[in-house]
Amino acid sequence: MRSGSRRPGSRSGGHGGSEEQTATTSEIGRNVAEAATGSTDIAQNIAGVATAAQETTSGASNTQQAAGELARMANDLEALVGQFTY
């Protein structure tokens, strides 16, 4: 192109390109910030799921212990009842 000539469809001002570039850069910045927020939310949700899984495991362990104690008590009760004669 010759000096001073314009491309078809280009803006006539000398600042149009830099304004568009600034707007595009700002949009990219907003998108990156939104993605970072989304990633933080996902990480927090994963941490919550991990905590819930630990609590479930603990609850299952407690239930298993209680079932064992109940089985022992049933055996003891059966032995006591077996001592009575009719």
Secondary structure, DSSP 8 states (H G I E B T S, - for coil): --TT---TT--SSSSHHHHHHHHHHHHHHHHHHHHHHHHHHHHHHHHHHHHHHHHHHHHHHHHHHHHHHHHHHHHHHHHHHHT---
